[in-house]
Amino acid sequence: MILAGKAALVTGGFSGIGRATALAMAREGARVAVADVQEPGETVAAINAAGGQAIAIVADVTSEDAVSAMVARCVAAFGRVDIAFNNAGIAPRHVGPSGQRTHEMSAASFRGMLDVNLTGVFLCMKYELAQMLAQGGGAIVNTASVAGLVGLPTAVNYTAAKHGVIGLTRAAALEYATDHIRVNAVCPGYVRTPMTDPTMAVRGEYLISLVPARRLGEPEEVAEAVVWLCSDRASFVTGSAYTIDGGYSAS
Ligand SMILES: NC(=O)c1ccc[n+]([C@@H]2O[C@H](COP(=O)([O-])OP(=O)(O)OC[C@H]3O[C@@H](n4cnc5c(N)ncnc54)[C@H](O)[C@@H]3O)[C@@H](O)[C@H]2O)c1
């Protein structure tokens, strides 16, 4: 129970990596506020059924008012926010041969992606950090991607957003390093979730051939790393971009 007594907030907790991480945090003893733009009641029910403690929050991370209310709701329920996993995100459309290169992408598509995948993380951090400063410490993990480390062709919007997540993770880690607040990012490779299902159906064999481990990751394998980064066992880890990618970015 490496998160015993901690109050956690997870965005994008309705499905995929966020859902698996909310469940893993609860198994490790945390009380979990599960947030998503879609009602995350099913994740909360699964946690409560397993003997954990969770609440559901509907919040769109692109709305500053909604994010502020989300953090306030977690504090109202649990008294604090020890751990925050800023994970909500959207996928690039039509990656691959049918995708759009940079000169073909609309400004709306670029801005829309940054709004959720980058500004959303900034807004969450802004309100979580204020709370963590007030309470004397905390740990934040942001979901970047291997697309935060290397370029993903026909997804310049997603690549820019995820590189940005690593940048704001590093800058914030430096700003709060002496405030007992750690800020890290995780960089998953291809993971089996509703986000990757459509792409895998069309180009699965090719994408798996790019992964040294020759398989997709499971959401639970990302959750393990996030739980550890949020725990006191990672007490000297801050400003890192931690890869969980079956070797993808090492090749
Ligand atoms: N699956 C992968 O292969 C992979 C790889 C690298 C990074 N990621 C990142 O992991 C994160 C989780 O993705 P996933 O694969 O679990 O996908 P997913 O689609 O299963 O989960 C994403 C969740 O985010 C929520 N969400 C979307 N927009 C939101 C908004 N504006 N406000 C609040 N919630 C919102 C969705 O409702 C959904 O529940 C994303 O940031 C994604 O970019 C995924």
PDBQT file of the ligand as one rigid body, heavy atoms in Angstrom, charges set to zero:
ROOT
HETATM    1  N1  LIG A 301      -2.880   4.727 -25.771  1.00  0.00    +0.000 N 
HETATM    2  C1  LIG A 301      -1.680   5.071 -26.180  1.00  0.00    +0.000 C 
HETATM    3  O1  LIG A 301      -1.055   4.366 -26.981  1.00  0.00    +0.000 OA
HETATM    4  C2  LIG A 301      -1.024   6.330 -25.657  1.00  0.00    +0.000 A 
HETATM    5  C3  LIG A 301       0.330   6.515 -25.916  1.00  0.00    +0.000 A 
HETATM    6  C4  LIG A 301       0.963   7.659 -25.435  1.00  0.00    +0.000 A 
HETATM    7  C5  LIG A 301       0.245   8.594 -24.728  1.00  0.00    +0.000 A 
HETATM    8  N2  LIG A 301      -1.089   8.395 -24.513  1.00  0.00    +0.000 N 
HETATM    9  C6  LIG A 301      -1.778   9.421 -23.748  1.00  0.00    +0.000 C 
HETATM   10  O2  LIG A 301      -2.383   8.810 -22.636  1.00  0.00    +0.000 OA
HETATM   11  C7  LIG A 301      -3.491   9.601 -22.209  1.00  0.00    +0.000 C 
HETATM   12  C8  LIG A 301      -4.683   8.683 -21.995  1.00  0.00    +0.000 C 
HETATM   13  O3  LIG A 301      -5.034   8.114 -23.237  1.00  0.00    +0.000 OA
HETATM   14  P1  LIG A 301      -5.711   6.670 -23.383  1.00  0.00    +0.000 P 
HETATM   15  O4  LIG A 301      -4.910   5.911 -24.361  1.00  0.00    +0.000 OA
HETATM   16  O5  LIG A 301      -5.987   6.094 -22.068  1.00  0.00    +0.000 OA
HETATM   17  O6  LIG A 301      -7.037   7.091 -24.154  1.00  0.00    +0.000 OA
HETATM   18  P2  LIG A 301      -8.573   7.031 -23.760  1.00  0.00    +0.000 P 
HETATM   19  O7  LIG A 301      -9.264   7.640 -24.934  1.00  0.00    +0.000 OA
HETATM   20  O8  LIG A 301      -8.937   5.660 -23.329  1.00  0.00    +0.000 OA
HETATM   21  O9  LIG A 301      -8.659   7.993 -22.483  1.00  0.00    +0.000 OA
HETATM   22  C9  LIG A 301      -8.601   9.379 -22.592  1.00  0.00    +0.000 C 
HETATM   23  C10 LIG A 301      -9.623   9.956 -21.636  1.00  0.00    +0.000 C 
HETATM   24  O10 LIG A 301      -9.498  11.388 -21.646  1.00  0.00    +0.000 OA
HETATM   25  C11 LIG A 301     -10.801  11.923 -21.624  1.00  0.00    +0.000 C 
HETATM   26  N3  LIG A 301     -10.807  13.277 -22.161  1.00  0.00    +0.000 N 
HETATM   27  C12 LIG A 301     -10.645  13.655 -23.466  1.00  0.00    +0.000 A 
HETATM   28  N4  LIG A 301     -10.759  14.984 -23.583  1.00  0.00    +0.000 NA
HETATM   29  C13 LIG A 301     -11.001  15.459 -22.332  1.00  0.00    +0.000 A 
HETATM   30  C14 LIG A 301     -11.212  16.749 -21.805  1.00  0.00    +0.000 A 
HETATM   31  N5  LIG A 301     -11.238  17.842 -22.606  1.00  0.00    +0.000 N 
HETATM   32  N6  LIG A 301     -11.412  16.880 -20.476  1.00  0.00    +0.000 NA
HETATM   33  C15 LIG A 301     -11.411  15.803 -19.671  1.00  0.00    +0.000 A 
HETATM   34  N7  LIG A 301     -11.232  14.548 -20.122  1.00  0.00    +0.000 NA
HETATM   35  C16 LIG A 301     -11.029  14.379 -21.426  1.00  0.00    +0.000 A 
HETATM   36  C17 LIG A 301     -11.632  10.970 -22.459  1.00  0.00    +0.000 C 
HETATM   37  O11 LIG A 301     -13.020  11.106 -22.176  1.00  0.00    +0.000 OA
HETATM   38  C18 LIG A 301     -11.060   9.621 -22.056  1.00  0.00    +0.000 C 
HETATM   39  O12 LIG A 301     -11.761   9.036 -20.985  1.00  0.00    +0.000 OA
HETATM   40  C19 LIG A 301      -3.683  10.677 -23.270  1.00  0.00    +0.000 C 
HETATM   41  O13 LIG A 301      -3.093  11.884 -22.817  1.00  0.00    +0.000 OA
HETATM   42  C20 LIG A 301      -2.915  10.130 -24.456  1.00  0.00    +0.000 C 
HETATM   43  O14 LIG A 301      -2.457  11.148 -25.310  1.00  0.00    +0.000 OA
HETATM   44  C21 LIG A 301      -1.739   7.294 -24.964  1.00  0.00    +0.000 A 
ENDROOT
TORSDOF 0
